[in-house]
Amino acid sequence: MTKPAERASFDLDNTDPELLQHLHETLGEMQGTCPVAWSSASGGFWALTKYDDVVTASNDWETFTVTRGIMIPPTGASMPVIPAELDPPRHTRLRKLVLPNFTDKALQQWRPGLEQIIDEAFRPLLPAGRADLVVDIAHPVPVLAICLILGIDSDWRRIRELATNFLAATGQPALARQRAHELEAYLEEEIEARRGKPVEDLLGQYVNARIDDEEIPAREMLGLVQLMVVAGHETTVNGMGSMIYRLIVEPGLRERVLADRSLIGAVIDETLRLHPPVWNMGRTVAEETEMRGESLCPGEKVMLVYGAANRDPEKFAEPDTFDIDRPGNGRHLTFGIGRHRCLGEPLAKLELRLALEYVLDHLPDVELDGEPRWGGGTNQHGLRSLPVRFTPSGG
Ligand code: HEM
């Protein structure tokens, strides 16, 4: 066992908002000097920054468990997020319940509804020729999208506020508990309104589903719905902001994509590789193990640093460059890997695609109109503001 004093260490404080202003420079330095590093921030954790190490830990669920929380530091949620904090076999069963509704094929039925959400978000902005694409577009769209799919048609602003407040309080235990409680209370109402009733929407189907001929316990259902609302919210907002930012600032990119829409998939993947909206996820060591000569002991937290792994020069040549032609740019770890790989990936990518198509169709000359502002949280990173101008149109 490595004694604490002998551990390779690097001061990565993911609760420091200042870190988000130079996140990728810091992660790059860490990967280059100390790829498996102990940080004493957030109660102490091992940070894995190499691509292969993140893959190894993600695939070895018995050594690196999710059951003691996946956020470093923990959120104030009073129960596990489902299925992200479950091991098999329960994880497998719950994932199976939800997965069929989030495949590319299943999502096609929501395409017109999603296009309408995007159109309604953009249209009022068109006559002005000026907007903040993060505040005005990216913020409302993902929450409306998940509410549409689940069948929650109540006030999206309230849900967005509750989800944002919940994530923003991470690391402040008392406030985090209060915020988690507020979000849980709201979602509980939506769940209970459907219990035992012939509700046709997707949330109603989940609430009344049976696994191995048993009802899904209320707390598990709440954890599942909570994750879908929170996981699909700020993440997609961040992805959308970074994608439009890249479209604007990368020389020649807009012209190429306008001429050839088949490049959209590569634009989305390369954006997500370079700017992972979730820059880390946590695990806890369940059995003593070794990585690059460091001993990781039971109970210690481990951070899977996707933000560094996606720019690992051993996997991606010139990793800091945005290059839609790089071979295999879809191999990034932005959605995780292994049994907990994001099940919302097809939905997130569809939302990003529709938003990008809208911009190409209606704001083809979009330009920056001020300084974009980066921000995020203990595991999120993205633009908080993207002021733009474009030729006004009728709306
Ligand atoms: C760009 C947008 C998104 C990003 C970057 C993202 C990223 C992630 C990551 C990193 C994980 C954890 C992987 C792990 O711990 O190994 C995850 C899990 C998950 N995400 Fe997403 N996500 C996004 C959008 C969504 C959306 C729209 C939904 C809505 C359904 C969603 C639902 C989930 C769920 C349910 C899990 C848990 C899966 C499991 O444990 O089996 N995500 N996501």
Boltz pocket constraint, residues with backbone or C-beta under 6 A from the ligand:
constraints:
  - pocket:
      binder: B
      contacts: [[A, 58], [A, 70], [A, 82], [A, 83], [A, 84], [A, 85], [A, 95], [A, 102], [A, 146], [A, 224], [A, 227], [A, 228], [A, 231], [A, 232], [A, 233], [A, 235], [A, 236], [A, 239], [A, 276], [A, 277], [A, 278], [A, 281], [A, 282], [A, 333], [A, 334], [A, 335], [A, 336], [A, 337], [A, 338], [A, 339], [A, 340], [A, 341], [A, 342], [A, 343], [A, 344], [A, 345], [A, 347], [A, 348]]
      max_distance: 6.0
